[in-house]
């Protein structure tokens, strides 16, 4: 993979991640353009990539295909979609609006004794 292809892949990944933590296009643009959030994202991505290298480097040159390495990379970096810098996101949130998507619909449980 060339440096340019890697940069485009990271930018595309960052764009998809920004979409996952915002609710509309204005919030998306604010998150995408925020340098502190971008720095946080790149640090967390570097941690995921370090995990990938820890798992995959010993197999390079063996009978592991590029597709296998890509699947491993995707699994290591997929956790980025489950974490977010709440403190940084709250700093760019407009007053009175919610920047994070809801975490789902609460379901009544008869097991809840409280």
C-alpha distances in whole Angstrom, upper triangle without the diagonal:
4,7,8,6,7,10,11,10,12,15,15,16,18,20,21,22,24,25,26,28,30,33,33,31,33,32,28,28,30,28,25,26,27,26,27,26,22,23,24,21,19,21,21,17,17,20,18,15,17,19,16,15,19,19,16,15,19,17,14,16,18,19,16,14,11,13,15,12,11,15,16,13,15,18,18,17,20,22,22,23,27,27,28,29,33,34,32,32,36,36,35,37,39,43,44,41,39,35,34,34,37,36,38,41,44,45,49,49,53,52,52,55,55
4,5,5,6,9,10,11,12,14,15,16,18,20,21,22,24,26,27,29,31,33,33,31,32,32,28,28,29,27,24,25,26,25,27,25,22,22,24,21,18,21,22,18,18,21,20,16,19,21,18,17,21,22,19,18,21,21,17,19,21,22,20,18,14,17,19,16,15,18,19,16,18,21,20,19,22,24,23,25,28,28,29,30,33,34,32,32,36,36,34,36,39,42,44,41,39,35,34,35,38,37,39,43,45,47,51,52,55,54,54,57,56
4,5,5,6,9,10,11,12,14,15,16,18,20,21,22,24,26,27,29,32,31,29,30,29,26,25,27,25,21,22,23,21,23,22,19,19,21,19,16,18,19,16,15,19,18,15,17,20,18,17,21,22,20,19,22,22,19,21,24,25,22,20,17,19,21,17,16,20,20,17,18,21,20,18,21,23,22,24,27,26,26,27,31,32,29,29,33,33,31,34,36,40,41,38,37,33,32,33,36,36,38,42,44,47,50,51,54,53,53,56,55
4,5,5,6,9,10,11,12,14,15,16,18,20,21,23,24,26,27,30,29,27,28,27,24,23,25,23,20,20,22,21,23,22,18,19,21,19,16,19,20,17,17,21,20,17,20,22,20,20,24,24,22,22,25,25,22,24,26,27,24,22,18,20,22,19,17,21,21,18,19,22,21,19,21,24,22,23,27,26,26,27,30,32,28,29,32,32,30,32,35,38,40,37,35,31,31,32,35,35,37,41,44,46,49,50,54,53,53,56,55
4,5,5,6,9,10,10,12,14,15,16,18,20,21,23,25,26,29,28,26,28,27,23,23,25,23,20,21,23,22,24,22,19,20,21,18,16,19,20,16,17,20,18,16,19,21,18,18,22,22,20,20,24,23,20,22,24,24,21,19,15,16,19,16,14,17,18,15,16,19,19,17,19,22,20,21,25,25,25,27,30,31,28,28,32,32,30,32,35,38,39,36,34,31,30,30,33,33,35,39,41,43,47,48,52,51,50,54,53
4,5,5,6,9,10,10,12,14,15,16,18,20,21,23,25,27,27,25,27,26,22,22,24,21,18,20,21,20,21,20,16,17,18,15,13,16,16,13,13,16,15,12,15,17,15,15,19,19,17,18,21,21,18,21,23,23,20,18,15,16,17,14,13,16,16,13,14,17,16,14,16,19,17,19,22,22,22,24,27,29,26,26,30,30,28,30,33,37,38,35,33,29,28,29,32,31,33,37,39,42,45,46,49,49,48,51,51
4,5,5,6,9,10,10,12,14,15,16,18,20,21,23,26,25,23,24,23,20,19,21,19,15,16,18,16,18,17,13,14,16,14,11,15,16,13,13,17,16,14,17,19,17,18,21,22,21,21,24,24,22,24,27,27,24,22,18,19,21,18,16,19,19,15,16,19,18,15,17,19,17,19,22,21,21,22,25,26,23,24,27,27,25,28,30,34,35,32,31,27,26,27,31,30,33,37,39,41,45,46,50,49,48,51,50
4,5,5,6,8,10,10,12,14,15,17,18,20,21,24,23,21,23,22,18,18,20,18,15,16,18,17,20,18,15,16,18,15,14,17,17,14,16,19,17,16,19,21,19,20,23,24,22,23,26,26,23,26,28,28,24,22,18,19,21,18,16,18,19,16,15,19,18,16,17,20,17,18,22,22,21,23,26,27,24,24,27,27,25,27,30,33,35,31,30,26,25,26,29,29,31,35,38,40,44,45,49,48,47,51,50
4,5,5,6,9,10,11,12,14,15,17,19,20,23,23,21,23,22,18,19,21,18,15,17,19,18,20,18,15,16,17,14,13,16,15,12,14,17,15,13,17,18,16,17,21,21,19,20,24,23,21,24,25,25,22,19,16,16,17,15,12,15,15,12,12,15,15,12,14,16,14,15,19,19,20,21,24,26,24,23,27,27,25,27,30,33,34,31,29,25,24,24,27,27,29,33,35,37,41,42,46,45,44,48,47
4,5,5,6,9,10,10,12,14,15,17,18,22,22,20,22,20,17,17,18,15,13,15,16,15,16,14,11,13,13,10,9,12,12,9,11,14,12,11,15,16,15,16,20,20,19,20,24,23,22,25,27,27,23,21,18,18,19,16,14,16,16,12,12,15,14,11,13,15,12,14,17,17,17,18,21,23,20,20,24,24,22,24,27,31,32,29,26,23,22,23,26,25,28,32,34,36,40,41,44,44,43,46,45
4,5,5,6,9,10,10,12,14,16,17,20,19,17,18,17,14,14,15,13,10,12,14,13,15,13,10,12,14,11,10,14,14,12,14,17,16,15,18,20,19,20,23,24,23,24,28,27,26,28,30,30,27,25,21,21,22,20,17,19,19,16,15,18,17,14,15,17,14,15,18,18,17,18,21,22,19,19,22,22,20,22,25,28,30,27,25,21,21,22,25,25,28,31,34,36,40,41,45,44,43,47,46
4,5,5,6,9,10,11,13,15,16,18,18,16,18,17,13,14,16,14,11,14,16,16,18,15,13,15,16,13,13,16,16,13,16,18,16,16,20,20,19,21,24,24,23,24,28,27,26,28,30,29,26,23,20,19,21,19,16,17,18,15,13,17,17,13,13,16,13,13,17,17,17,19,21,23,21,20,23,24,22,23,25,29,30,26,24,21,20,20,23,24,26,29,32,34,38,39,43,43,42,45,44
4,5,5,6,9,10,11,13,15,17,18,17,19,17,14,15,16,14,11,14,16,16,17,14,12,14,14,10,11,14,13,10,13,15,13,13,17,17,16,18,21,21,20,22,26,25,24,27,28,28,24,22,19,18,19,17,14,15,16,12,11,13,13,10,10,12,10,10,14,14,14,16,19,21,19,18,22,22,21,22,25,28,29,25,23,19,18,18,21,21,23,27,29,32,35,36,40,40,39,42,41
4,5,5,6,9,10,11,12,16,16,15,16,14,11,12,13,10,8,11,12,12,13,10,8,11,11,8,9,12,11,10,13,15,14,14,18,18,18,20,23,23,23,24,28,28,27,30,31,31,27,26,22,22,23,20,17,18,19,15,14,16,15,11,12,13,10,10,13,13,12,14,16,18,15,15,18,19,17,19,21,25,26,23,20,17,16,17,20,20,23,27,29,32,35,36,40,40,38,42,41
4,5,5,6,9,10,11,13,13,12,13,12,9,10,12,9,7,10,12,13,15,12,10,14,14,11,12,16,15,13,17,19,17,18,21,22,21,23,26,26,26,28,31,31,29,32,34,33,30,28,24,23,24,23,19,20,21,18,16,18,18,14,14,15,12,11,15,15,14,15,17,19,17,15,19,19,17,18,20,24,25,21,19,16,15,16,19,20,22,26,28,31,35,36,40,40,39,42,41
4,5,5,6,9,10,13,13,12,15,13,10,12,14,11,10,14,15,16,17,14,13,16,15,12,14,17,15,13,17,18,16,17,21,21,20,23,25,25,25,27,30,29,29,32,33,32,28,26,23,21,23,21,18,18,19,16,14,16,16,12,11,13,10,9,13,13,13,15,17,20,18,16,19,21,18,19,21,24,25,21,19,15,14,14,17,17,19,23,26,28,32,33,37,37,36,39,39
4,5,5,7,9,12,13,13,15,13,10,12,13,10,9,13,13,15,15,11,11,13,12,9,12,14,12,11,15,16,14,16,19,19,19,22,24,24,24,26,29,29,29,32,33,32,29,27,24,23,23,21,18,18,19,16,13,15,15,11,10,11,8,6,9,10,9,12,14,16,15,13,16,18,16,17,20,23,23,20,17,13,12,12,15,15,18,22,24,27,30,32,35,35,34,37,36
4,5,5,6,10,10,10,11,9,6,8,9,6,6,10,10,13,13,9,10,13,12,10,13,15,14,14,17,18,17,19,22,22,22,25,27,27,27,29,33,33,32,35,36,36,32,31,27,26,27,25,22,22,22,19,17,19,18,15,14,14,11,9,12,11,10,11,13,15,13,10,14,15,13,13,16,19,20,17,15,11,10,11,15,16,18,22,24,27,31,33,36,36,35,38,37
4,6,5,8,8,8,11,9,6,9,11,9,9,12,14,16,17,13,13,17,16,13,16,19,17,16,20,21,20,21,24,24,24,27,29,29,29,31,34,34,33,37,37,37,33,31,28,26,27,26,22,22,23,21,18,19,20,16,14,15,12,10,13,13,12,14,15,18,16,13,16,17,15,15,17,20,20,16,14,11,10,10,13,15,17,20,23,26,29,31,35,35,34,37,36
4,6,8,10,11,14,11,9,12,13,11,11,15,15,18,17,14,14,17,16,13,16,18,16,16,19,20,18,20,23,23,23,26,27,27,28,30,33,33,33,36,36,36,32,30,28,26,26,25,22,21,22,19,16,17,18,14,12,12,10,7,9,10,10,13,13,16,15,12,15,18,16,15,18,20,20,16,14,10,8,8,11,11,13,17,20,22,26,28,32,31,30,34,33
4,7,10,11,12,9,8,11,11,9,10,14,13,16,15,11,13,16,14,12,16,17,15,16,20,20,19,21,24,23,24,27,28,28,29,32,35,35,35,38,39,38,34,33,30,29,29,27,24,24,24,22,19,19,19,16,14,13,11,8,10,9,7,10,10,13,12,9,11,14,12,12,14,17,17,13,10,7,5,6,10,11,13,17,19,22,26,28,31,31,30,33,31
4,6,8,9,6,6,9,9,8,10,13,13,16,16,13,14,18,16,15,18,20,18,19,23,23,22,24,27,27,27,30,32,32,33,35,38,38,38,41,42,41,37,36,33,31,32,30,27,27,27,25,22,23,23,19,18,17,14,12,13,13,11,12,12,14,13,9,11,14,11,10,12,15,15,11,9,5,5,6,10,12,14,17,20,23,27,29,33,33,31,34,33
4,7,9,7,7,11,11,11,13,16,16,19,19,16,18,21,20,18,22,24,22,22,26,27,25,28,31,30,30,33,35,35,36,38,41,41,41,44,44,43,40,38,35,33,34,33,30,29,30,27,24,25,26,22,20,20,18,15,16,16,14,16,14,17,16,12,13,16,13,11,12,15,14,10,8,6,6,6,9,12,14,16,19,22,25,28,32,32,31,34,32
4,6,6,6,9,10,11,12,14,16,19,20,17,18,22,21,20,23,25,24,24,28,28,27,29,32,32,32,35,37,37,37,39,43,42,42,45,45,45,41,39,36,34,35,34,31,30,31,29,26,27,28,24,22,22,20,17,19,19,17,18,17,19,17,14,15,17,14,12,12,15,14,11,10,8,10,10,13,16,17,19,22,25,29,31,35,36,34,37,36
4,5,5,6,9,10,10,12,14,18,19,17,17,21,21,19,22,25,24,24,27,28,27,29,32,32,32,35,37,37,37,39,42,42,41,44,45,44,40,38,35,34,35,34,30,30,31,29,26,28,28,24,23,23,20,18,20,20,18,19,19,20,18,15,17,17,14,13,13,16,17,13,13,11,13,13,16,19,20,23,26,29,32,35,39,39,38,41,39
4,5,5,6,9,10,11,12,16,17,16,17,20,20,19,22,25,24,24,27,29,28,30,33,33,33,36,38,38,39,40,44,44,43,46,47,47,43,41,38,36,37,36,32,33,34,31,28,30,30,26,25,25,22,20,22,21,18,18,18,19,16,13,15,15,11,10,10,13,14,12,12,10,13,14,17,20,22,24,27,30,34,36,40,41,39,42,40
4,5,5,6,8,10,11,14,15,13,14,18,17,16,20,22,21,22,25,26,26,27,30,31,31,33,35,36,36,38,41,41,41,44,45,45,41,39,36,35,36,34,31,31,31,28,26,27,27,23,22,22,19,17,18,17,14,15,14,15,13,10,11,12,8,8,9,12,13,10,10,7,9,11,15,17,20,22,25,28,31,34,37,38,36,39,37
4,5,5,6,9,10,13,15,12,13,16,16,15,17,20,19,19,22,24,23,25,28,28,28,31,33,33,33,35,39,38,38,41,42,41,38,36,33,31,32,31,27,28,28,25,23,25,24,21,20,20,17,15,17,16,14,14,15,16,14,11,13,14,11,11,12,16,17,13,12,9,11,12,15,18,20,23,26,29,32,34,38,38,37,40,38
4,5,5,6,9,12,14,12,12,16,17,15,18,20,20,20,23,25,25,26,29,30,30,32,34,35,35,36,40,40,39,42,43,43,39,37,34,33,34,32,29,29,30,27,25,27,26,23,22,22,19,18,20,19,16,16,17,18,15,12,15,14,11,12,13,16,18,15,15,12,14,15,19,21,24,26,29,32,36,38,42,42,40,43,41
4,6,5,6,10,11,10,11,14,15,15,17,19,20,20,23,24,24,26,28,30,30,32,34,35,35,37,40,40,40,43,44,44,40,39,35,35,36,33,30,31,31,28,26,28,27,23,23,22,19,18,20,18,15,14,14,15,11,9,12,11,7,9,10,14,16,13,13,10,13,15,19,21,24,26,29,32,35,38,41,41,39,42,40
4,5,5,9,9,7,8,12,12,11,14,16,16,16,19,21,21,22,25,26,26,28,30,31,32,33,37,37,36,39,41,41,37,36,32,32,32,30,27,28,28,24,23,24,23,19,19,19,15,14,16,14,11,11,12,12,9,7,10,10,8,9,12,15,17,14,13,10,11,14,17,19,22,25,27,30,34,36,39,39,37,40,38
4,6,8,10,8,7,11,12,11,13,15,16,15,18,20,20,21,24,25,25,27,29,30,30,32,35,35,34,37,39,39,35,34,30,29,30,28,25,26,26,23,21,23,22,19,19,19,15,15,17,16,13,13,15,16,12,11,14,14,11,13,15,19,20,18,17,13,14,16,20,21,24,27,30,33,36,38,42,42,40,43,41
4,6,9,8,8,11,13,12,14,16,17,17,20,22,22,23,26,27,27,29,31,32,33,34,37,38,36,39,41,41,38,36,33,32,33,31,28,29,29,26,24,26,25,21,22,22,18,18,21,19,16,15,16,16,13,12,15,13,11,13,15,19,21,19,18,15,17,19,22,24,27,30,33,36,39,41,45,45,43,45,43
4,6,6,6,9,10,11,12,15,16,16,18,20,21,22,24,26,27,28,30,32,32,33,37,37,36,40,41,42,38,37,34,33,34,31,29,30,29,26,25,26,25,21,22,21,17,18,19,17,14,12,13,13,9,9,12,10,8,12,14,17,20,18,17,14,16,18,22,23,26,30,32,35,38,40,43,43,41,44,41
4,5,5,6,9,10,10,12,14,15,16,19,20,21,22,24,25,26,28,30,31,31,35,36,34,38,40,40,37,36,32,33,33,30,28,29,28,25,24,26,24,21,22,21,17,19,20,18,15,13,15,14,10,12,14,12,11,15,17,20,23,21,20,17,18,21,25,26,29,32,34,37,40,42,46,45,43,45,43
4,5,5,6,9,10,11,12,14,15,17,19,20,21,23,24,26,27,29,30,31,34,35,34,38,40,41,37,36,33,33,33,30,28,29,28,25,24,25,23,20,21,20,16,18,19,15,12,10,12,11,7,10,12,10,11,14,17,19,22,20,19,16,17,20,23,24,27,31,32,36,38,40,43,42,40,43,41
4,5,5,6,9,10,11,12,14,15,16,18,20,21,22,24,26,27,28,29,33,33,33,36,38,38,35,34,31,30,31,28,26,26,25,22,21,22,20,17,18,17,13,14,15,12,9,7,10,10,6,8,11,10,10,13,16,19,21,19,17,14,14,17,20,21,24,27,29,32,35,37,40,39,37,40,38
4,5,5,6,9,10,10,12,14,15,16,18,20,21,22,24,26,26,27,30,31,30,34,35,36,32,31,28,28,28,25,23,24,24,20,20,21,19,16,17,16,13,14,16,14,11,10,13,14,10,11,15,14,13,16,19,22,24,22,20,16,17,19,22,23,26,30,31,35,38,39,43,42,40,43,41
4,5,5,6,9,10,11,13,14,15,17,19,20,21,23,25,25,26,29,30,29,33,35,36,32,32,29,29,29,26,24,25,24,20,20,22,19,16,18,17,14,16,17,14,12,11,14,14,11,13,16,15,15,18,21,24,26,24,22,19,19,22,25,25,28,32,33,36,39,40,44,43,41,43,42
4,6,5,6,9,10,11,13,14,15,17,19,20,21,23,24,25,28,30,29,33,34,35,32,31,28,28,28,25,23,24,22,19,19,20,17,14,16,14,11,13,14,11,9,8,11,11,9,11,14,14,14,17,20,23,25,23,21,17,17,19,22,22,25,29,30,33,36,37,40,39,37,40,38
4,5,5,6,9,10,11,12,14,15,16,18,20,21,22,23,27,27,27,30,32,32,29,28,25,25,25,22,20,21,19,16,16,17,14,11,13,12,8,11,12,10,9,9,12,13,11,12,15,16,16,18,21,24,25,23,20,17,16,18,21,21,24,28,29,32,35,36,40,39,37,40,38
4,5,5,6,9,10,10,12,14,15,16,18,20,20,21,24,25,25,28,30,31,27,27,24,24,24,20,19,20,19,15,16,17,14,11,14,13,10,13,15,13,12,12,16,16,14,15,19,19,19,21,24,27,29,26,24,21,20,22,25,24,27,31,33,35,39,39,43,42,40,43,42
4,5,5,6,9,10,11,13,14,15,17,19,20,20,24,25,25,28,30,31,28,28,25,25,25,21,20,21,19,16,17,17,14,12,15,13,11,14,15,12,12,12,15,16,14,16,19,19,20,22,25,28,30,28,25,22,21,23,25,25,28,32,33,35,38,39,42,41,39,42,41
4,5,5,6,9,10,11,13,14,15,17,18,20,23,24,24,28,29,30,26,26,24,23,23,20,18,19,17,14,14,14,11,9,11,10,7,11,12,9,10,10,14,15,14,15,18,19,20,21,25,28,29,26,24,20,19,21,23,22,25,28,30,32,35,35,39,37,36,39,38
4,5,5,6,9,10,10,12,14,15,16,17,21,21,21,25,26,27,23,23,20,20,19,16,15,16,14,11,11,12,9,7,10,10,7,11,12,11,12,13,17,18,17,17,21,22,21,23,27,30,31,28,25,22,20,22,24,23,26,29,31,33,36,37,40,39,38,41,40
4,5,5,6,9,10,10,12,14,15,15,19,20,20,23,25,26,23,23,20,21,20,17,16,17,15,12,13,14,11,9,13,12,11,14,16,14,15,15,19,20,19,20,23,24,24,26,30,32,34,31,29,25,24,25,27,26,29,33,34,37,40,40,43,42,40,43,42
4,5,5,6,9,10,11,13,14,15,18,20,20,24,25,26,23,23,21,21,20,17,17,17,14,12,13,13,9,9,12,11,10,14,14,13,14,15,19,20,19,20,23,24,25,27,30,33,34,31,28,25,23,25,27,25,28,32,33,35,38,37,41,39,38,40,40
4,5,5,6,9,10,11,12,14,17,18,18,22,23,23,20,20,18,18,17,14,13,13,11,8,10,9,6,5,9,8,8,12,13,12,14,16,19,21,20,21,24,25,26,27,31,33,34,31,28,25,23,24,25,23,26,30,31,33,36,36,39,37,37,39,39
4,5,5,6,8,10,10,11,14,15,15,19,20,21,18,18,16,16,15,12,12,13,10,7,10,10,7,7,11,11,11,15,16,15,17,19,22,24,22,23,27,28,28,29,33,36,37,34,31,27,26,26,28,27,29,33,34,36,39,39,43,41,40,43,43
4,5,5,6,9,10,10,13,15,15,19,20,22,19,19,18,19,17,14,14,15,12,10,13,13,9,10,14,13,14,17,18,17,19,20,23,25,24,25,28,29,29,31,35,37,39,36,33,30,28,29,31,29,32,35,36,38,41,41,44,42,41,44,43
4,5,5,6,9,10,12,14,15,19,19,20,17,19,17,18,15,13,14,13,10,9,11,10,7,9,12,12,13,16,16,16,19,20,23,25,25,26,29,30,30,32,35,38,39,36,33,30,27,28,29,27,30,33,34,36,38,38,41,39,38,41,41
4,5,5,6,8,11,11,12,16,16,17,14,15,14,14,12,9,10,10,7,6,9,9,6,8,11,12,13,16,17,18,20,22,25,27,26,27,30,31,32,33,36,39,40,37,34,31,28,29,30,28,30,34,35,36,39,39,42,40,40,43,43
4,5,5,5,8,10,10,14,15,17,14,15,14,15,13,10,12,13,10,9,12,12,10,12,15,16,16,20,21,21,23,24,28,29,28,29,33,34,34,35,39,42,43,40,37,33,31,32,34,32,34,38,39,40,43,43,46,44,43,46,46
4,6,6,8,10,11,15,16,17,15,17,16,18,15,12,14,15,11,11,14,13,11,13,16,16,18,21,21,21,24,25,28,30,29,31,34,35,35,37,40,43,44,41,38,35,32,33,34,32,34,38,39,40,43,42,45,42,42,45,45
4,6,7,8,10,14,14,15,12,14,14,15,12,10,12,12,8,9,12,11,9,13,15,16,18,20,21,21,24,26,29,31,31,31,35,36,36,37,41,44,44,41,38,35,32,33,34,31,33,37,37,38,41,40,43,41,41,44,44
4,6,6,7,10,11,12,9,11,11,12,9,7,10,11,8,9,12,12,11,13,16,17,19,22,23,23,26,28,31,33,32,33,36,37,37,39,42,45,46,43,39,36,34,34,35,33,35,38,39,40,43,43,46,44,44,47,47
4,5,5,9,10,13,11,13,12,15,12,10,13,14,11,11,15,15,14,16,19,20,21,24,25,26,28,30,33,35,34,35,38,39,39,40,44,47,48,45,42,38,36,37,38,36,38,42,43,44,47,46,49,47,47,50,50
4,6,8,9,11,10,13,14,16,13,11,15,16,13,14,18,17,16,19,21,22,24,27,28,28,31,32,36,37,37,38,41,42,42,44,47,50,51,48,44,41,39,39,41,38,40,43,44,45,48,47,50,48,48,51,51
4,6,5,8,6,10,11,13,10,9,13,14,12,13,17,16,16,19,21,23,24,27,28,29,31,33,37,39,38,38,42,43,43,44,48,50,51,48,45,42,39,39,40,38,40,43,44,45,48,47,50,48,48,51,52
4,5,8,7,9,10,12,11,9,12,14,12,13,17,17,17,19,22,23,25,27,29,29,32,34,37,39,38,38,42,43,42,44,47,50,51,48,45,42,39,39,41,39,41,44,46,47,50,49,52,50,50,53,54
4,7,7,9,11,14,13,11,15,17,16,17,20,21,20,22,25,27,28,31,32,33,35,37,41,43,41,42,45,46,46,47,51,54,54,51,48,45,43,43,44,42,44,47,49,50,53,52,55,53,54,57,57
4,5,8,11,13,12,12,15,16,15,17,20,20,20,23,25,27,29,31,32,33,36,38,41,44,42,43,46,47,47,48,52,55,55,52,49,46,43,43,44,42,43,47,48,49,52,51,53,52,52,55,56
4,6,10,11,10,11,14,15,15,17,19,20,20,23,24,27,29,30,32,33,36,39,42,44,43,43,47,48,47,48,52,55,55,52,48,45,43,42,44,41,42,45,47,47,50,49,52,50,51,54,55
4,7,8,6,7,10,11,11,13,15,16,17,19,21,23,25,27,28,30,32,35,38,40,39,39,43,44,44,45,48,51,51,48,45,41,39,38,40,38,39,42,43,44,47,46,49,48,48,51,52
4,5,5,7,9,10,11,13,14,16,17,19,20,23,24,26,28,29,32,35,38,40,39,39,42,43,42,43,47,50,50,47,43,40,38,37,39,37,38,41,43,44,47,46,49,48,49,52,53
4,5,5,6,9,10,10,12,14,15,16,18,21,22,23,26,27,30,32,35,38,36,36,39,40,39,40,44,47,47,44,41,37,35,35,37,35,36,39,41,42,46,46,49,48,48,51,52
4,5,5,6,9,10,10,12,14,15,16,19,21,22,24,26,28,31,34,37,35,35,38,40,38,39,42,45,45,42,39,36,33,33,34,32,33,37,39,39,43,43,46,45,45,49,49
4,5,5,6,9,10,11,12,14,15,18,20,21,23,25,28,30,33,36,35,35,38,40,39,39,43,46,46,42,39,36,33,33,34,32,33,36,38,38,42,41,44,43,44,47,48
4,5,5,6,9,10,11,12,14,17,18,20,22,23,26,28,31,34,32,32,36,37,36,38,41,44,44,41,38,34,32,32,33,31,33,36,38,39,42,42,45,43,44,47,48
4,5,5,6,9,10,11,12,15,16,17,20,21,24,26,29,32,30,30,34,35,34,35,38,41,41,38,35,32,29,29,31,29,30,34,36,37,40,40,43,42,42,46,46
4,5,5,6,9,10,10,13,15,16,18,20,23,26,29,31,30,30,33,35,34,35,38,41,41,37,34,31,28,27,29,27,28,31,33,34,37,37,40,39,39,43,43
4,5,5,6,9,10,12,14,16,17,19,22,25,28,30,29,29,32,34,34,34,38,40,41,37,34,31,28,28,29,27,28,32,33,34,37,37,40,39,39,42,43
4,5,5,6,8,11,12,14,16,17,20,22,25,28,26,26,30,31,31,32,35,38,38,35,32,29,26,26,28,26,28,31,33,34,38,38,41,39,39,43,43
4,5,5,6,9,10,11,14,15,18,21,24,26,25,25,28,30,29,30,33,36,36,32,29,26,24,23,25,23,25,28,30,31,35,35,38,37,37,40,40
4,6,5,8,10,11,12,14,18,21,23,26,25,25,28,30,30,30,34,36,36,33,29,26,24,23,24,22,23,27,28,29,33,32,36,34,34,38,38
4,6,7,9,11,12,13,16,19,22,24,23,24,27,28,28,29,33,35,35,32,29,26,23,23,25,22,25,28,29,31,34,34,37,35,35,38,38
4,5,6,8,10,11,13,16,19,22,21,20,24,25,25,26,29,32,32,29,26,23,20,21,22,21,23,27,28,30,33,33,37,35,35,38,38
4,5,6,8,10,13,16,18,21,21,20,23,25,25,25,28,31,31,28,24,21,18,18,20,18,20,23,25,26,30,30,34,32,32,35,35
4,5,5,7,10,13,16,19,19,18,21,23,23,23,27,29,29,26,23,20,17,17,18,16,18,22,23,25,28,28,32,30,30,33,32
4,5,6,8,11,13,16,15,15,18,20,20,20,24,26,27,24,21,17,15,16,17,16,19,22,24,26,29,30,33,32,31,34,34
4,6,8,11,13,16,16,14,18,20,19,19,23,25,25,22,18,15,12,12,14,13,15,19,21,23,26,27,31,30,29,32,32
4,7,11,12,15,16,14,17,20,20,19,23,25,24,21,18,15,12,12,13,11,14,17,19,21,24,24,28,27,26,29,28
4,7,9,12,12,12,14,17,17,17,21,23,23,20,17,14,12,13,14,12,16,19,20,23,26,27,30,29,27,30,29
4,6,9,9,8,11,13,14,14,18,20,20,17,14,12,9,12,13,13,16,20,21,24,27,28,32,31,29,32,30
4,6,5,6,9,10,11,12,16,18,19,17,14,12,11,14,16,15,19,22,23,27,29,30,34,33,31,33,31
4,5,5,6,9,10,10,14,15,16,14,12,10,9,12,13,14,17,20,21,25,27,28,32,31,28,31,29
4,6,5,7,9,10,14,15,16,15,13,12,12,15,17,17,21,24,24,28,30,31,34,34,31,33,30
4,5,5,7,9,13,14,16,15,13,11,12,15,18,18,22,25,26,30,32,34,37,36,34,36,34
4,5,6,6,10,12,14,12,10,7,8,12,14,16,19,22,23,27,30,31,35,34,32,34,32
4,6,5,8,10,11,10,9,8,9,13,15,16,20,22,23,27,29,31,34,34,31,33,31
4,6,8,10,12,12,12,10,12,16,18,20,23,26,27,31,33,35,38,38,35,37,34
4,6,9,12,11,11,9,11,15,18,20,23,25,27,31,33,35,39,39,36,38,36
4,6,8,7,7,6,9,12,15,17,20,22,24,28,30,33,36,36,34,36,33
4,6,6,8,8,12,14,17,20,22,24,26,29,32,34,38,38,35,38,35
4,6,9,10,13,16,17,20,23,24,25,29,31,34,37,37,34,36,33
4,7,10,13,14,15,19,20,21,22,26,28,31,34,35,32,34,31
4,6,9,11,12,16,18,19,21,24,26,29,33,33,31,33,30
4,6,8,9,12,14,16,18,21,24,26,30,30,28,30,28
4,7,9,12,15,17,19,23,26,28,31,32,29,32,30
4,6,8,11,14,16,20,23,25,28,29,27,29,28
4,6,9,11,14,17,20,23,26,27,25,28,27
4,5,8,10,14,17,19,23,23,22,25,23
4,7,9,12,15,17,21,21,19,23,22
4,6,9,13,15,18,19,18,21,21
4,6,10,12,16,17,16,20,19
4,7,9,13,14,12,16,15
4,6,10,11,11,14,15
4,7,9,8,11,12
4,5,6,9,11
4,6,8,10
4,6,9
4,6
4
